[in-house]
Structures are given as structure tokens and as C-alpha cells.
Amino acid sequence: MLDRDGFRPNVGIILLNQRSQVFWGKRIRTHSWQFPQGGIDRGENPEQAMYRELHEEVGLLPQHVSVLARTRDWLRYEVPDRFIRRDARGHYKGQKQIWFLLQLVGHDWDLNLRATDHPEFDAWRWNDYWVPLDVVVEFKRGVYEMALTELSRFVPRTDARFEQRPDHRNRYLRGGLHQRDHAGEGGCAPAAEPFHAPLTRQGASFELPPGATFEPDPQTSLDANTQPIKP
């Protein structure tokens, strides 16, 4: 469903833990990391879409979260042509999003990346609030900055470091970690800029940052019965 300007209505979710860190998910079978987000279906309002996406993507129910705030207006980003599927070019332009700031009132173990038969993520971690600005794909960075900035005044100040905005590159990137584009999102081919830290599992072909939790995809060759990796 596109509006007359070619933007798909969408919701974005910034989920906080008790330390005011944000949930960051790795798109399944890629190196792409992002906030949970998804399209608004016909007949849904943004809040209904947010709760649906929250369950579909991270397995949480309304009782697991408290809504702290949402952006006042739509925030838009255009997707570069090279990331748009050929059959969508010419009419799909990008996303327009309402962003929600949520507080997790449940527990980490309530998160479940396998809540549906069509998972979006296969790994997740908690990040300091501003870290995603430096590690999200460039064409989304402006919207991330607007959403994080607008909603920041509603974040519980549990950590004195919260106010320190990144100057240019965050500590992960300064440590030698780099960015890379990959494909996939809605009407576009995947794209993202990941963290990189080696997995210790033999035969694994991708990398996770320190502290990330991996939930293997039962459809892949990785053993789905092993415990989540926490490098």
C-alpha cells in the first residue's frame, strides 16, 4: 500500500530496556542490523500496526511493554534505486514512518525471534541509545536521527552517559569495525551496515558483535537445538 507520492506507510519501534539501551536486530540470514519496523496494513492505525509488528518481529505482547511516546508526524526516507526491486521501480519511492518509543516492562527472556513462521531477525543485542546512528545504512540515517532526537526527551535517564551524543564515529567503528551494504527490506533489496565480531561456532559464516544473542534459523544448516551464542 503506497500513498500518492510513492511512500509506504510504516511504523518503527525503539524498544528500551531498564538501562535505557535500545534493541537492535540482525535481519535473518544477512549482516543487516536495524530497529524493528514494518508496514501498516489496510484498516490498521499506527498503534495497531506497532503492536502487531512488535509480536511478529520480537515476540512481545502489549503487556510486555509500556508506550512512552511516538513521533508527532510522518518521517520519510527515500530508497536509492539500486536497492529497489525492478518490479517496484517507478512507483515505489521509500518509507514514511511513525516511530514509537517503548519501555520493556517484561524480561529479556520474553523476547522471541521465532514467534511466527516468518521471522525477520535471527540475532539481537542491546545498544547504547545513540549507537544506531553510526551503524545503520546511510539512507536511513536521517530518519533514525530525527526519531531518536525527537523521542530522546522521553527516555528515562538511568545512565549519565546518555546525554553524550556521538561526535562522528562511535566506539565500535573507531575500534576498527566497518560498514557494509547488503540487501532487503519491503520494496527494496536488502541493505545495511553491520557490527563485526567473530562467532565462535564452528562452520558459522557470519559475525556478531559482543553481547549479541543468536537464535538459529531451523531452515538453515546450523543446529537449531543448540543454545544461543553470546560471544
GROMACS elastic network, one bead per residue, 0.5 to 0.9 nm:
[ bonds ]
;  ai    aj funct       b0    kb
    1     7     6  0.84744   500
    1     8     6  0.60103   500
    1     9     6  0.73540   500
    1    39     6  0.84150   500
    1    40     6  0.82337   500
    1    41     6  0.75660   500
    1    42     6  0.74527   500
    2     5     6  0.75938   500
    2     6     6  0.53710   500
    2     7     6  0.52921   500
    2     9     6  0.68624   500
    2    91     6  0.84576   500
    2    92     6  0.73421   500
    2    93     6  0.89647   500
    2    95     6  0.89014   500
    3     6     6  0.53971   500
    3     7     6  0.54647   500
    3     8     6  0.63599   500
    3     9     6  0.74776   500
    4     7     6  0.75260   500
    5    91     6  0.82505   500
    5    92     6  0.84738   500
    5    93     6  0.75242   500
    6    90     6  0.86541   500
    6    91     6  0.55417   500
    6    94     6  0.67757   500
    6    95     6  0.83391   500
    7    10     6  0.89577   500
    7    76     6  0.78449   500
    7    77     6  0.85438   500
    7    78     6  0.81364   500
    7    91     6  0.87468   500
    7    92     6  0.64522   500
    7    93     6  0.55127   500
    7    96     6  0.57564   500
    8    39     6  0.69499   500
    8    40     6  0.81408   500
    8    92     6  0.77104   500
    8    93     6  0.80480   500
    8    94     6  0.63509   500
    8    96     6  0.59324   500
    8    97     6  0.82655   500
    8   186     6  0.89800   500
    8   187     6  0.86689   500
    9    38     6  0.86142   500
    9    39     6  0.58367   500
    9    40     6  0.56320   500
    9    41     6  0.84174   500
    9    46     6  0.87399   500
    9    74     6  0.86303   500
    9    95     6  0.62201   500
    9    96     6  0.51613   500
    9    97     6  0.60299   500
    9    98     6  0.82158   500
   10    37     6  0.70024   500
   10    38     6  0.54231   500
   10    40     6  0.52069   500
   10    41     6  0.88010   500
   10    46     6  0.77598   500
   10    49     6  0.82185   500
   10    50     6  0.89043   500
   10    95     6  0.64216   500
   10    96     6  0.58795   500
   10    98     6  0.65932   500
   10    99     6  0.86807   500
   11    36     6  0.85308   500
   11    37     6  0.54709   500
   11    38     6  0.56168   500
   11    39     6  0.63191   500
   11    40     6  0.68080   500
   11    46     6  0.64399   500
   11    47     6  0.83621   500
   11    49     6  0.69171   500
   11    50     6  0.60337   500
   11    53     6  0.82857   500
   11    96     6  0.81335   500
   11    97     6  0.50300   500
   11    99     6  0.56898   500
   11   100     6  0.75450   500
   12    35     6  0.69048   500
   12    36     6  0.60482   500
   12    38     6  0.68291   500
   12    50     6  0.74364   500
   12    53     6  0.89737   500
   12    97     6  0.63909   500
   12    98     6  0.62150   500
   12   100     6  0.62616   500
   12   101     6  0.88020   500
   12   147     6  0.89775   500
   13    23     6  0.89268   500
   13    35     6  0.62093   500
   13    36     6  0.53760   500
   13    37     6  0.60042   500
   13    50     6  0.72284   500
   13    53     6  0.87112   500
   13    54     6  0.77086   500
   13    98     6  0.87310   500
   13    99     6  0.57840   500
   13   100     6  0.50726   500
   13   101     6  0.62634   500
   13   102     6  0.72441   500
   14    22     6  0.63282   500
   14    23     6  0.68812   500
   14    24     6  0.87262   500
   14    35     6  0.64590   500
   14    36     6  0.74474   500
   14    99     6  0.73529   500
   14   100     6  0.61114   500
   14   102     6  0.61130   500
   14   103     6  0.86062   500
   14   147     6  0.88719   500
   14   148     6  0.82130   500
   15    20     6  0.87078   500
   15    21     6  0.80259   500
   15    22     6  0.54076   500
   15    23     6  0.54248   500
   15    24     6  0.86060   500
   15    35     6  0.83025   500
   15    36     6  0.85761   500
   15    65     6  0.84681   500
   15   100     6  0.82322   500
   15   101     6  0.61059   500
   15   103     6  0.59263   500
   15   104     6  0.66566   500
   16    19     6  0.75210   500
   16    20     6  0.51004   500
   16    21     6  0.53215   500
   16    23     6  0.64899   500
   16   101     6  0.75358   500
   16   102     6  0.60130   500
   16   104     6  0.58279   500
   16   126     6  0.84249   500
   16   129     6  0.84901   500
   16   155     6  0.82908   500
   17    20     6  0.52519   500
   17    21     6  0.55292   500
   17    22     6  0.66019   500
   17    23     6  0.77467   500
   17   102     6  0.88536   500
   17   103     6  0.62431   500
   17   104     6  0.53279   500
   17   105     6  0.78692   500
   17   107     6  0.86155   500
   17   108     6  0.83823   500
   17   126     6  0.78341   500
   18    21     6  0.74073   500
   18   103     6  0.75930   500
   18   104     6  0.71226   500
   18   105     6  0.79689   500
   18   156     6  0.86051   500
   18   158     6  0.77404   500
   19    22     6  0.88583   500
   19   128     6  0.88214   500
   19   156     6  0.84086   500
   19   157     6  0.84211   500
   19   158     6  0.57510   500
   19   159     6  0.68297   500
   20   103     6  0.82097   500
   20   127     6  0.89679   500
   20   128     6  0.74885   500
   20   129     6  0.68917   500
   20   155     6  0.67698   500
   20   156     6  0.65465   500
   20   157     6  0.73052   500
   20   158     6  0.64587   500
   20   159     6  0.75095   500
   20   162     6  0.82365   500
   21   126     6  0.56866   500
   21   127     6  0.52534   500
   21   129     6  0.52979   500
   21   130     6  0.89481   500
   22    35     6  0.84952   500
   22   125     6  0.82297   500
   22   126     6  0.53447   500
   22   127     6  0.52042   500
   22   128     6  0.63149   500
   22   129     6  0.56056   500
   22   130     6  0.86754   500
   22   131     6  0.89360   500
   22   132     6  0.87715   500
   23    34     6  0.87391   500
   23    35     6  0.68035   500
   23    36     6  0.82538   500
   23   124     6  0.69806   500
   23   125     6  0.60013   500
   23   127     6  0.65152   500
   24    33     6  0.64839   500
   24    34     6  0.56765   500
   24    35     6  0.54067   500
   24    36     6  0.76789   500
   24   123     6  0.85814   500
   24   124     6  0.55436   500
   24   125     6  0.54476   500
   24   126     6  0.60831   500
   24   127     6  0.67115   500
   24   132     6  0.79856   500
   25    28     6  0.89360   500
   25    32     6  0.82215   500
   25    33     6  0.53229   500
   25    34     6  0.54851   500
   25    35     6  0.61828   500
   25    36     6  0.69938   500
   25    58     6  0.87523   500
   25   120     6  0.85568   500
   25   121     6  0.58278   500
   25   122     6  0.75412   500
   25   123     6  0.58634   500
   25   125     6  0.67055   500
   25   126     6  0.89283   500
   26    29     6  0.82784   500
   26    30     6  0.71933   500
   26    31     6  0.65339   500
   26    32     6  0.54774   500
   26    34     6  0.65671   500
   26    35     6  0.88570   500
   26   120     6  0.81424   500
   26   121     6  0.51652   500
   26   122     6  0.60076   500
   26   123     6  0.51411   500
   26   124     6  0.59799   500
   26   125     6  0.87328   500
   26   194     6  0.82392   500
   26   208     6  0.88089   500
   27    30     6  0.56648   500
   27    31     6  0.68746   500
   27    32     6  0.53690   500
   27    33     6  0.60463   500
   27    34     6  0.75338   500
   27   119     6  0.87348   500
   27   120     6  0.56457   500
   27   122     6  0.63208   500
   27   123     6  0.75957   500
   27   184     6  0.86391   500
   28    31     6  0.81517   500
   28    32     6  0.82213   500
   28   119     6  0.71795   500
   28   120     6  0.56340   500
   28   123     6  0.76650   500
   28   217     6  0.78602   500
   29    32     6  0.87247   500
   29   121     6  0.81525   500
   29   122     6  0.71715   500
   29   206     6  0.85507   500
   29   217     6  0.82183   500
   29   220     6  0.89070   500
   30    33     6  0.85315   500
   30   122     6  0.89683   500
   30   182     6  0.71538   500
   30   183     6  0.78564   500
   30   184     6  0.87643   500
   30   190     6  0.83174   500
   30   192     6  0.87756   500
   30   206     6  0.80562   500
   31   180     6  0.82192   500
   31   181     6  0.84258   500
   31   182     6  0.69002   500
   31   191     6  0.87796   500
   31   192     6  0.70351   500
   31   193     6  0.72483   500
   31   194     6  0.55537   500
   31   195     6  0.79933   500
   31   196     6  0.86698   500
   31   206     6  0.72407   500
   31   207     6  0.76664   500
   31   208     6  0.84920   500
   32   136     6  0.82879   500
   32   137     6  0.84501   500
   32   180     6  0.85389   500
   32   181     6  0.77329   500
   32   182     6  0.64899   500
   32   183     6  0.79690   500
   32   184     6  0.85831   500
   32   190     6  0.77557   500
   32   191     6  0.64857   500
   32   193     6  0.58162   500
   32   194     6  0.54948   500
   32   195     6  0.87046   500
   33   121     6  0.87284   500
   33   124     6  0.85139   500
   33   132     6  0.87928   500
   33   135     6  0.78830   500
   33   136     6  0.68944   500
   33   137     6  0.87131   500
   33   192     6  0.63328   500
   33   193     6  0.67062   500
   33   194     6  0.56975   500
   33   195     6  0.78702   500
   34    37     6  0.83913   500
   34   132     6  0.76549   500
   34   135     6  0.85917   500
   34   136     6  0.64621   500
   34   137     6  0.86550   500
   34   192     6  0.77962   500
   34   193     6  0.88443   500
   34   194     6  0.89199   500
   35   132     6  0.84539   500
   36    53     6  0.75488   500
   36    54     6  0.73346   500
   36    57     6  0.66703   500
   36    58     6  0.78508   500
   36   120     6  0.85998   500
   36   121     6  0.88608   500
   37    50     6  0.80137   500
   37    53     6  0.68190   500
   37    54     6  0.82760   500
   37    57     6  0.82452   500
   37    97     6  0.88047   500
   37    99     6  0.87772   500
   38    49     6  0.78388   500
   38    50     6  0.79773   500
   38    53     6  0.62173   500
   38    57     6  0.89321   500
   38   186     6  0.79635   500
   39    49     6  0.74095   500
   39    53     6  0.83964   500
   39    95     6  0.87208   500
   39    97     6  0.87179   500
   39   186     6  0.79946   500
   40    43     6  0.83690   500
   40    44     6  0.62505   500
   40    45     6  0.72140   500
   40    46     6  0.65858   500
   40    48     6  0.84403   500
   40    49     6  0.54030   500
   40    50     6  0.82234   500
   41    44     6  0.55448   500
   41    45     6  0.82886   500
   41    49     6  0.70904   500
   42    45     6  0.85455   500
   44    47     6  0.80274   500
   44    48     6  0.58840   500
   44    49     6  0.60947   500
   45    48     6  0.54263   500
   45    49     6  0.63037   500
   45    50     6  0.86954   500
   46    49     6  0.50722   500
   46    50     6  0.60478   500
   46    51     6  0.88068   500
   46    97     6  0.89668   500
   46    98     6  0.69042   500
   46    99     6  0.89243   500
   47    51     6  0.64010   500
   47    52     6  0.86854   500
   47   100     6  0.83931   500
   48    51     6  0.53675   500
   48    52     6  0.63044   500
   48    53     6  0.86740   500
   49    52     6  0.50891   500
   49    53     6  0.60405   500
   49    54     6  0.83888   500
   50    53     6  0.51967   500
   50    54     6  0.59401   500
   50    55     6  0.86876   500
   50    99     6  0.87744   500
   50   100     6  0.76705   500
   51    55     6  0.63722   500
   51    56     6  0.86429   500
   51    60     6  0.83276   500
   51    61     6  0.71795   500
   51    62     6  0.66171   500
   52    55     6  0.53874   500
   52    56     6  0.61480   500
   52    57     6  0.85487   500
   52    61     6  0.85762   500
   53    57     6  0.57301   500
   53    58     6  0.79469   500
   53    59     6  0.88207   500
   54    57     6  0.55549   500
   54    58     6  0.56780   500
   54    59     6  0.64844   500
   54    60     6  0.58246   500
   54    61     6  0.72314   500
   54    62     6  0.85588   500
   55    58     6  0.55473   500
   55    61     6  0.58405   500
   55    62     6  0.85466   500
   55   112     6  0.84968   500
   55   113     6  0.89110   500
   55   115     6  0.69648   500
   55   116     6  0.83770   500
   56    59     6  0.58325   500
   56    60     6  0.80560   500
   56   113     6  0.79689   500
   56   114     6  0.82842   500
   56   115     6  0.61152   500
   56   116     6  0.59297   500
   56   118     6  0.80973   500
   56   119     6  0.72080   500
   56   120     6  0.80178   500
   57    60     6  0.83048   500
   57   112     6  0.80618   500
   57   113     6  0.60941   500
   57   114     6  0.79962   500
   57   115     6  0.73885   500
   57   116     6  0.79704   500
   57   118     6  0.87522   500
   57   119     6  0.62855   500
   57   120     6  0.56717   500
   57   121     6  0.68690   500
   58   110     6  0.88116   500
   58   111     6  0.55766   500
   58   112     6  0.52842   500
   58   114     6  0.77243   500
   58   115     6  0.71608   500
   58   119     6  0.85725   500
   58   120     6  0.84343   500
   58   121     6  0.79324   500
   59   110     6  0.72395   500
   59   111     6  0.54232   500
   59   113     6  0.59564   500
   59   114     6  0.71189   500
   59   116     6  0.80472   500
   60    63     6  0.80807   500
   60    64     6  0.60384   500
   60    65     6  0.77495   500
   60   106     6  0.88076   500
   60   110     6  0.65428   500
   60   111     6  0.59857   500
   60   112     6  0.72036   500
   60   115     6  0.85701   500
   61    64     6  0.54539   500
   61    65     6  0.73377   500
   61   110     6  0.89587   500
   62    65     6  0.57104   500
   62    66     6  0.76562   500
   63    66     6  0.76317   500
   63   105     6  0.78366   500
   63   106     6  0.77864   500
   64   103     6  0.85262   500
   64   104     6  0.60299   500
   64   105     6  0.53438   500
   64   107     6  0.78949   500
   64   110     6  0.77286   500
   65   102     6  0.61434   500
   65   103     6  0.53902   500
   65   105     6  0.51375   500
   65   106     6  0.67961   500
   66   101     6  0.86627   500
   66   102     6  0.55594   500
   66   103     6  0.50475   500
   66   104     6  0.65646   500
   66   105     6  0.66722   500
   67    70     6  0.80398   500
   67   100     6  0.72447   500
   67   101     6  0.61932   500
   67   103     6  0.64088   500
   68   100     6  0.77150   500
   68   101     6  0.54960   500
   68   102     6  0.55234   500
   68   103     6  0.66894   500
   68   151     6  0.87484   500
   68   154     6  0.65209   500
   68   155     6  0.78370   500
   69    99     6  0.84911   500
   69   100     6  0.59313   500
   69   101     6  0.52116   500
   69   102     6  0.73072   500
   69   151     6  0.67412   500
   69   154     6  0.67559   500
   70    73     6  0.88381   500
   70    98     6  0.69634   500
   70    99     6  0.54415   500
   70   101     6  0.59565   500
   70   102     6  0.88556   500
   70   147     6  0.87783   500
   70   150     6  0.87555   500
   70   151     6  0.70571   500
   71    74     6  0.74198   500
   71    75     6  0.82205   500
   71    97     6  0.88494   500
   71    98     6  0.58709   500
   71    99     6  0.53622   500
   71   100     6  0.66472   500
   71   101     6  0.85409   500
   71   147     6  0.68210   500
   71   150     6  0.68576   500
   71   151     6  0.69449   500
   72    98     6  0.77188   500
   72    99     6  0.86981   500
   72   150     6  0.88404   500
   73    97     6  0.82661   500
   73    98     6  0.67093   500
   73    99     6  0.89494   500
   74    96     6  0.56699   500
   74    97     6  0.51449   500
   74    98     6  0.53081   500
   74    99     6  0.82647   500
   75    95     6  0.81433   500
   75    96     6  0.53701   500
   75    97     6  0.50597   500
   75    98     6  0.65287   500
   75    99     6  0.81257   500
   75   143     6  0.61753   500
   75   146     6  0.77347   500
   75   147     6  0.77701   500
   76    94     6  0.73561   500
   76    95     6  0.56544   500
   76    97     6  0.62217   500
   76   140     6  0.89976   500
   76   142     6  0.88837   500
   76   143     6  0.66362   500
   77    93     6  0.84499   500
   77    94     6  0.57695   500
   77    95     6  0.56376   500
   77    96     6  0.66219   500
   77    97     6  0.85916   500
   77   139     6  0.69567   500
   77   140     6  0.63368   500
   77   141     6  0.88763   500
   77   142     6  0.76040   500
   77   143     6  0.64652   500
   78    93     6  0.56781   500
   78    95     6  0.66403   500
   78    96     6  0.88130   500
   78   139     6  0.70952   500
   78   140     6  0.81794   500
   79    82     6  0.82731   500
   79    83     6  0.66175   500
   79    84     6  0.69277   500
   79    92     6  0.86517   500
   79    93     6  0.61950   500
   79    95     6  0.78447   500
   79   139     6  0.66830   500
   79   140     6  0.82969   500
   79   187     6  0.89998   500
   79   188     6  0.72768   500
   80    83     6  0.56813   500
   80    84     6  0.69078   500
   80    93     6  0.83575   500
   80    94     6  0.85031   500
   80   139     6  0.75491   500
   80   188     6  0.87229   500
   81    84     6  0.52206   500
   81    85     6  0.82416   500
   81    86     6  0.88007   500
   81    89     6  0.72119   500
   81    93     6  0.85360   500
   81   188     6  0.85017   500
   82    85     6  0.80164   500
   82    86     6  0.89798   500
   82   188     6  0.84361   500
   82   189     6  0.78103   500
   83   183     6  0.69472   500
   83   184     6  0.76126   500
   83   185     6  0.86937   500
   83   187     6  0.84900   500
   83   190     6  0.67021   500
   83   191     6  0.70114   500
   84    87     6  0.82763   500
   84    88     6  0.64784   500
   84    89     6  0.62477   500
   84    92     6  0.78300   500
   84    93     6  0.84679   500
   84    94     6  0.89190   500
   84   184     6  0.87868   500
   84   185     6  0.89034   500
   84   187     6  0.60519   500
   84   189     6  0.54258   500
   84   190     6  0.87731   500
   85    88     6  0.53641   500
   85    89     6  0.64864   500
   85   187     6  0.64005   500
   85   188     6  0.54387   500
   85   189     6  0.58764   500
   86    89     6  0.53665   500
   86    90     6  0.88135   500
   87    90     6  0.84785   500
   88    91     6  0.61266   500
   88    92     6  0.54693   500
   88    93     6  0.86754   500
   88   187     6  0.65805   500
   88   188     6  0.80975   500
   89    92     6  0.58028   500
   89    93     6  0.77623   500
   89   187     6  0.89802   500
   90    93     6  0.76167   500
   92    95     6  0.88352   500
   92   187     6  0.69911   500
   92   188     6  0.87949   500
   93   187     6  0.87820   500
   94   187     6  0.78627   500
   94   188     6  0.83962   500
   97   143     6  0.86497   500
   98   147     6  0.87274   500
   99   147     6  0.64820   500
   99   151     6  0.86279   500
  100   147     6  0.86691   500
  100   151     6  0.82407   500
  101   148     6  0.89063   500
  101   151     6  0.67466   500
  101   152     6  0.88793   500
  101   154     6  0.81033   500
  101   155     6  0.82004   500
  103   106     6  0.89895   500
  103   155     6  0.87171   500
  104   107     6  0.72171   500
  104   108     6  0.85038   500
  106   109     6  0.82950   500
  106   110     6  0.65533   500
  106   111     6  0.89215   500
  107   110     6  0.53915   500
  107   111     6  0.75710   500
  108   111     6  0.56959   500
  109   112     6  0.75010   500
  111   115     6  0.89030   500
  112   115     6  0.57108   500
  112   215     6  0.86871   500
  113   116     6  0.79466   500
  113   119     6  0.62697   500
  113   120     6  0.75077   500
  113   121     6  0.61739   500
  113   122     6  0.65200   500
  113   123     6  0.78051   500
  113   124     6  0.86557   500
  113   215     6  0.70459   500
  114   117     6  0.70046   500
  114   118     6  0.78710   500
  114   119     6  0.57969   500
  114   120     6  0.87307   500
  114   121     6  0.84977   500
  114   122     6  0.83465   500
  114   215     6  0.80445   500
  114   217     6  0.85510   500
  115   118     6  0.84278   500
  115   119     6  0.73164   500
  116   119     6  0.60071   500
  119   122     6  0.74426   500
  119   217     6  0.86254   500
  121   124     6  0.74435   500
  121   215     6  0.83885   500
  122   213     6  0.85424   500
  122   214     6  0.59636   500
  122   215     6  0.51017   500
  122   216     6  0.61235   500
  122   217     6  0.66802   500
  123   208     6  0.81305   500
  123   212     6  0.66025   500
  123   213     6  0.53622   500
  123   215     6  0.56610   500
  123   216     6  0.79964   500
  123   228     6  0.89229   500
  124   211     6  0.88088   500
  124   212     6  0.54907   500
  124   213     6  0.53817   500
  124   214     6  0.66860   500
  124   215     6  0.84698   500
  125   209     6  0.82578   500
  125   210     6  0.86258   500
  125   211     6  0.63490   500
  125   213     6  0.61785   500
  125   214     6  0.89718   500
  126   129     6  0.89250   500
  126   211     6  0.79113   500
  126   212     6  0.76666   500
  127   130     6  0.79906   500
  127   131     6  0.63565   500
  127   132     6  0.76605   500
  128   131     6  0.56245   500
  128   132     6  0.82281   500
  128   162     6  0.77187   500
  129   132     6  0.73472   500
  129   148     6  0.80287   500
  129   152     6  0.86859   500
  129   162     6  0.69854   500
  130   133     6  0.59181   500
  130   134     6  0.80302   500
  130   145     6  0.85918   500
  130   148     6  0.75198   500
  130   162     6  0.81051   500
  130   164     6  0.85142   500
  130   165     6  0.65026   500
  130   166     6  0.68402   500
  130   170     6  0.86204   500
  131   134     6  0.59160   500
  131   135     6  0.69181   500
  131   165     6  0.89544   500
  131   166     6  0.76103   500
  131   169     6  0.89926   500
  131   170     6  0.64349   500
  131   171     6  0.85585   500
  131   172     6  0.84820   500
  132   135     6  0.51151   500
  132   136     6  0.57325   500
  132   141     6  0.84605   500
  132   144     6  0.77291   500
  132   145     6  0.88835   500
  133   136     6  0.60620   500
  133   137     6  0.89548   500
  133   138     6  0.89780   500
  133   141     6  0.59984   500
  133   142     6  0.84593   500
  133   144     6  0.64352   500
  133   145     6  0.63416   500
  133   148     6  0.86779   500
  133   166     6  0.83872   500
  133   170     6  0.87561   500
  134   137     6  0.84629   500
  134   138     6  0.85872   500
  134   141     6  0.78206   500
  134   166     6  0.82924   500
  134   168     6  0.78779   500
  134   169     6  0.62854   500
  134   170     6  0.64752   500
  134   173     6  0.79209   500
  134   193     6  0.88330   500
  135   138     6  0.83325   500
  135   141     6  0.85883   500
  135   170     6  0.86633   500
  135   172     6  0.89444   500
  135   173     6  0.81427   500
  135   178     6  0.86489   500
  135   179     6  0.69430   500
  135   192     6  0.81376   500
  135   193     6  0.55128   500
  135   194     6  0.63178   500
  135   195     6  0.73002   500
  136   139     6  0.83945   500
  136   140     6  0.66992   500
  136   141     6  0.61834   500
  136   144     6  0.82517   500
  136   179     6  0.86227   500
  136   192     6  0.61268   500
  136   193     6  0.54172   500
  136   194     6  0.75000   500
  137   140     6  0.57693   500
  137   141     6  0.65039   500
  137   179     6  0.82341   500
  137   180     6  0.82146   500
  137   181     6  0.69566   500
  137   191     6  0.66209   500
  137   193     6  0.51586   500
  137   194     6  0.86103   500
  138   141     6  0.50954   500
  138   142     6  0.78609   500
  138   192     6  0.82113   500
  138   193     6  0.82332   500
  139   142     6  0.70156   500
  139   143     6  0.84067   500
  140   143     6  0.55862   500
  140   144     6  0.62773   500
  140   145     6  0.87520   500
  141   144     6  0.50330   500
  141   145     6  0.60889   500
  141   146     6  0.86232   500
  142   145     6  0.51604   500
  142   146     6  0.62560   500
  142   147     6  0.86490   500
  143   146     6  0.50621   500
  143   147     6  0.60333   500
  143   148     6  0.84256   500
  144   147     6  0.51714   500
  144   148     6  0.59145   500
  144   149     6  0.82658   500
  145   148     6  0.52393   500
  145   149     6  0.58382   500
  145   150     6  0.83740   500
  146   149     6  0.52201   500
  146   150     6  0.59777   500
  146   151     6  0.84676   500
  147   150     6  0.52900   500
  147   151     6  0.60633   500
  147   152     6  0.82650   500
  148   151     6  0.53348   500
  148   152     6  0.56849   500
  149   152     6  0.51824   500
  149   153     6  0.77758   500
  150   153     6  0.70347   500
  150   154     6  0.86504   500
  151   154     6  0.56794   500
  151   155     6  0.71237   500
  152   155     6  0.53122   500
  152   156     6  0.88223   500
  153   156     6  0.82198   500
  154   157     6  0.88573   500
  155   158     6  0.86257   500
  156   159     6  0.85777   500
  157   160     6  0.70014   500
  157   162     6  0.70540   500
  157   163     6  0.87424   500
  158   161     6  0.89191   500
  158   162     6  0.79859   500
  159   162     6  0.56328   500
  159   163     6  0.85874   500
  160   163     6  0.67861   500
  160   164     6  0.84176   500
  161   164     6  0.56166   500
  161   165     6  0.88495   500
  162   165     6  0.76048   500
  164   167     6  0.86525   500
  166   169     6  0.64886   500
  166   170     6  0.58782   500
  166   171     6  0.88158   500
  167   170     6  0.76101   500
  169   172     6  0.79598   500
  169   173     6  0.60155   500
  169   174     6  0.62280   500
  170   173     6  0.56134   500
  170   174     6  0.62433   500
  170   175     6  0.86739   500
  171   174     6  0.50450   500
  171   175     6  0.60846   500
  172   175     6  0.52185   500
  172   176     6  0.71925   500
  172   177     6  0.60240   500
  172   178     6  0.85927   500
  172   195     6  0.76007   500
  173   176     6  0.54931   500
  173   178     6  0.59368   500
  173   179     6  0.82326   500
  173   195     6  0.82043   500
  174   177     6  0.68752   500
  174   178     6  0.87094   500
  175   178     6  0.89409   500
  177   194     6  0.85877   500
  177   195     6  0.64662   500
  177   196     6  0.60102   500
  177   197     6  0.81848   500
  178   193     6  0.78625   500
  178   194     6  0.75288   500
  178   195     6  0.71953   500
  178   196     6  0.74322   500
  179   192     6  0.79708   500
  179   194     6  0.58120   500
  179   195     6  0.73899   500
  179   196     6  0.87051   500
  180   191     6  0.82863   500
  180   192     6  0.64835   500
  180   194     6  0.64912   500
  181   190     6  0.79625   500
  181   193     6  0.54650   500
  181   194     6  0.82140   500
  182   189     6  0.80074   500
  182   190     6  0.51626   500
  182   192     6  0.52231   500
  182   193     6  0.74245   500
  183   188     6  0.76550   500
  183   192     6  0.71075   500
  184   187     6  0.80676   500
  184   188     6  0.56543   500
  184   191     6  0.56090   500
  184   192     6  0.84404   500
  185   188     6  0.50330   500
  185   189     6  0.59441   500
  185   190     6  0.53157   500
  185   191     6  0.74258   500
  186   189     6  0.78178   500
  186   190     6  0.86513   500
  188   191     6  0.82265   500
  194   207     6  0.89436   500
  194   208     6  0.84453   500
  194   209     6  0.86943   500
  195   207     6  0.77958   500
  195   208     6  0.64705   500
  195   209     6  0.54937   500
  196   206     6  0.85613   500
  196   207     6  0.54414   500
  196   208     6  0.55356   500
  196   209     6  0.54924   500
  196   210     6  0.87150   500
  197   206     6  0.89464   500
  197   207     6  0.53052   500
  197   210     6  0.65264   500
  197   231     6  0.83603   500
  198   201     6  0.89511   500
  198   206     6  0.75328   500
  198   208     6  0.61664   500
  198   209     6  0.75821   500
  198   210     6  0.87037   500
  198   231     6  0.80659   500
  199   202     6  0.81282   500
  199   204     6  0.68234   500
  199   205     6  0.83944   500
  199   206     6  0.71366   500
  199   207     6  0.53377   500
  199   208     6  0.61774   500
  199   209     6  0.85567   500
  199   229     6  0.79718   500
  199   230     6  0.88246   500
  199   231     6  0.66339   500
  200   203     6  0.88858   500
  200   204     6  0.78450   500
  200   229     6  0.82476   500
  200   231     6  0.71326   500
  201   204     6  0.57162   500
  201   229     6  0.80276   500
  202   205     6  0.88360   500
  203   222     6  0.82523   500
  204   207     6  0.79584   500
  204   222     6  0.75731   500
  208   211     6  0.82974   500
  208   212     6  0.62732   500
  208   213     6  0.84512   500
  208   214     6  0.82570   500
  208   230     6  0.89806   500
  208   231     6  0.77628   500
  209   212     6  0.57731   500
  209   231     6  0.75424   500
  210   230     6  0.72169   500
  210   231     6  0.53445   500
  211   229     6  0.87638   500
  211   230     6  0.54372   500
  211   231     6  0.58230   500
  212   229     6  0.74789   500
  212   230     6  0.56256   500
  212   231     6  0.68649   500
  213   228     6  0.57978   500
  213   229     6  0.55811   500
  213   230     6  0.52447   500
  213   231     6  0.80993   500
  214   227     6  0.85705   500
  214   228     6  0.50272   500
  214   229     6  0.53679   500
  214   230     6  0.72399   500
  215   224     6  0.78896   500
  215   227     6  0.81238   500
  215   228     6  0.56607   500
  215   229     6  0.79021   500
  216   219     6  0.86300   500
  216   220     6  0.77991   500
  216   222     6  0.65078   500
  216   223     6  0.71230   500
  216   224     6  0.54451   500
  216   225     6  0.84849   500
  216   226     6  0.83525   500
  216   227     6  0.89730   500
  216   228     6  0.76164   500
  217   220     6  0.56159   500
  217   221     6  0.83305   500
  217   222     6  0.72332   500
  217   223     6  0.83880   500
  217   224     6  0.64938   500
  218   221     6  0.76687   500
  218   222     6  0.73839   500
  218   223     6  0.73705   500
  218   224     6  0.52079   500
  218   225     6  0.86622   500
  219   222     6  0.83276   500
  219   224     6  0.85863   500
  220   223     6  0.80013   500
  220   224     6  0.83890   500
  221   224     6  0.84251   500
  222   225     6  0.89267   500
  222   226     6  0.88259   500
  223   226     6  0.59238   500
  224   227     6  0.81961   500
  226   229     6  0.86206   500
